[in-house]
Amino acid sequence: MVKRAVKHGIIADYLLTDSWFLSEEMIESIRNIKTGDIHILSMCRMDKRKYTFNEGSYDAKDLLKTSKTKQKEYQTLKET
């Protein structure tokens, strides 16, 4: 559907999906359209499934912890 939209001149910067759409194949497929110009925003499944991030393997809870830690680090840098 996204490929058809792009073919007809509808080009988006981001594609918003629900968590049940998210898969490695889906990400690859969308990122290959228009030389990677379309990015994906999606929830991840809150189960024991592993996700690759910064060359590490994390489940959803670990990703949230990592994100919160990075936000705190960013806020500290921003305030100084």
Buried (B, 14 or more C-beta within 10 A) or exposed (E): EBEEBBEEEEEBEEBEBEEEBBEEEBBEEBBEBEEEEBEBEBEBBEEEEEBEEEEEEBBBEBBEEBEEEEEEEEEEEEEE
